[in-house]
Amino acid sequence: MYYVYILQSSKSGILYYGYTKDLRNRIKEHNEGKSTFTKGHAPWKFVWYCAFINKQKAKDFELYIKSGSGKAFAYKRLVDVALAKTKLNIS
């Protein structure tokens, strides 16, 4: 499986979009400062993630959510929904 994910910095509140084959290890790397972009914003928490069987589909979706219209979609449909559930303590 391949995963597309959205992280939020607990420190600065910024969002980070990525993809990986190993979701648990990747969040660990982000929180240990092993990623250049994210190291200054740790700790990170998952906001959203999705599994893909196909690596290319995951890469394509990651590129889409990093685009202007993709960020608008992700924020409106994925981030806002996930954060609202967190505030309401809904699983």
Secondary structure, DSSP 8 states (H G I E B T S, - for coil): -EEEEEEEETTT--EEEEEES-HHHHHHHHHTT-STTTGGG--EEEEEEEEESSHHHHHHHHHHHHSHHHHHHIIIIIIHHHHHHHHHT--
